[in-house]
Amino acid sequence: MPHHISRRNLLGGLGAAAGVLSLGGLSLRQTMAAGDKPPLVVQVTFSGGWDTLLTLDPRSNLDFADPDGKIYPAYDLAANGDPLILDALANTNGTGVFTDGPMTLGPSIPASLRAMASDLCLVRGVDMGTLTHAVGKRYFLTGKFPRGLSANGSSLGTRVAYEGLAHESRMSPAIPNLVIGMETYNEGLDASISGVSISDFEDMEDLVNALRPETLLAPGAAEAVEAYLDRVTCGELRADGAKKVTTFEASRTSAAILSSGTLWSSFDLEGNPDLLAGLLSHFGVADFSSLDNQRKKSYGAAMLACQALASGTSHAVSLEVVDGLDHHDEDWQSDHSASLRVGFEAVAGLLSFLKNTPDGSGVLFDRTVVLVTSDFAREPKLNPRGGRDHHLASSCLVAGMNIQGGKVIGATTDDTMASMPIDPRSGAPSEGGILVRPTDIHATVLEAMGLGWDHLGNQTPLLIPAMLKA
């Protein structure tokens, strides 16, 4: 597939070093044979704008101790709502910063995720270009900067589901594109791969429990209903100029699969204690009912993603693990860190499942890319109300198929935590480099999966080779 090659691609490829970077020479694109399994993707969202000082871009609580400074971690204040931060401070000689090789992680990152540092690619200083929630969220969802507040292009999950079905010899999964508690978009692609949205884990559980085989119509009745619905009228043909009927028919096909009664066994955790126990083991808990409501929601969404991928039900899953992070007031001290911790616990459980679930000769992790993002970051200083406002320079986590683990890409400055330009080949800060944007993350993630990213062409995407395995 041809790539969009622009002046930005070429200049960015040059970076701070001399010499020309050949895009074709860096390609990891795989020619997938007819029998090959398609790549999978999980996009995880923390909704509301996360505090990267507490998580993916920390600073020492000792070196930045001035409450009036431009950077003020305030880990001791965040401990008001998350006592585990006190343990983090004690275990890091008061800095609050955990170090694993080149990677530093903040006190709100749980031990379960820190233990996976060698599998993670951490991208810092992502230039979000907005301080508006809807724009930031949709920018990372599609890889294209929104049109006003409206999403621009298709969601990453929609794009991957579309690519996964592109080869006619591949079996179509029941729900190619599953979306849990977040937005989804399809711009100009086959309606059959539009995201199937559910609100949360319990929503799916209610659905599959209600559709056990014994509750379905008798075969004769079901066939009669199907024959009636398959009729095509002249009115329908006339109305299909705007593809409304086509979209309806595609949706009805998906609904028929959902209501067929064949999916319930993969998601009937209540009726399958062994399946539930196996899932919970990756999240470090033994009893789902004992979890608080926030963990039930976050863990439940992640567990649903695990089952959708492992059962072959979906090629793409998008999920929100945390919402309500927009803490401008003292609720930052009481709620923010605890919410972040639960979300990253869910991410760790998801990654543990993927790394330990067989898939042919390997494991699911080998053909899945996991992308973890938020709307943007939060200001590195406290405002007069004791909270943090919005900040442009964010971070993200990427892991999985062809992604280089144990890698830190980019940085933010030590004065205002502004994004620093990088050399895309090394990932290191470089005055002659480029600022990383969500568009570039999308292009690189799709490249890692062996998929095309020409649809991003009008955003002048640039690959970040440092994120990719050699």
WOWO-V850327 format. One record per backbone hydrogen bond with DSSP energy under -1.0 kcal/mol. NH is the residue of the N-H (numbers start at 1). CO is the residue of the C=O. If there is no record, write none. Layout:
<<NH CO> <NH CO>>
This chain:
<<10 6> <11 7> <12 8> <13 9> <14 10> <15 11> <32 30> <36 33> <40 367> <41 315> <42 369> <43 317> <44 371> <45 319> <46 373> <47 322> <50 376> <57 52> <61 95> <64 60> <69 66> <72 380> <78 74> <79 75> <80 77> <81 78> <81 333> <85 82> <86 83> <88 84> <89 85> <90 86> <91 87> <94 89> <95 92> <98 105> <100 103> <103 100> <105 98> <106 55> <108 54> <109 106> <114 110> <115 111> <116 113> <117 114> <119 116> <120 117> <121 398> <122 407> <123 396> <124 409> <126 394> <127 436> <128 392> <136 132> <137 133> <138 134> <139 135> <140 136> <141 137> <142 138> <143 139> <147 150> <150 147> <155 185> <156 141> <159 155> <160 156> <161 157> <162 158> <163 159> <164 160> <165 161> <166 163> <170 167> <175 313> <178 316> <179 196> <180 318> <181 198> <193 190> <194 191> <196 177> <198 179> <204 200> <205 201> <206 202> <207 203> <208 204> <209 205> <210 206> <215 212> <216 213> <222 218> <223 219> <224 220> <225 221> <226 222> <227 223> <228 224> <229 225> <230 226> <231 228> <237 233> <238 234> <239 235> <243 240> <247 243> <248 244> <249 245> <250 246> <251 247> <252 248> <253 249> <254 250> <255 251> <256 252> <257 253> <258 254> <259 255> <260 257> <266 263> <268 264> <269 267> <276 272> <277 273> <278 274> <279 275> <280 276> <281 277> <282 279> <283 280> <285 280> <291 288> <296 292> <297 293> <298 294> <299 295> <300 296> <301 297> <302 298> <303 299> <304 300> <305 301> <306 302> <307 303> <308 304> <309 305> <310 306> <311 307> <313 308> <314 308> <315 176> <316 176> <317 41> <318 178> <319 43> <320 180> <321 45> <322 45> <325 47> <327 325> <328 326> <332 329> <334 330> <335 331> <339 335> <340 336> <341 337> <342 338> <343 339> <344 340> <345 341> <346 342> <347 343> <348 344> <349 345> <350 346> <351 347> <352 348> <353 349> <354 350> <355 351> <356 352> <359 362> <362 359> <364 357> <365 354> <366 363> <367 364> <369 40> <370 399> <371 42> <372 397> <373 44> <377 391> <379 389> <383 387> <386 383> <388 327> <391 377> <394 126> <396 123> <397 372> <398 121> <399 370> <401 368> <403 400> <404 467> <406 117> <406 120> <407 120> <409 122> <410 427> <413 418> <420 411> <422 434> <423 428> <427 423> <430 421> <433 430> <434 422> <441 437> <442 438> <443 439> <444 440> <445 441> <446 442> <447 443> <448 444> <449 445> <450 447> <451 446> <456 453> <457 454> <459 456> <460 457> <466 424> <467 464> <468 465> <469 402>>
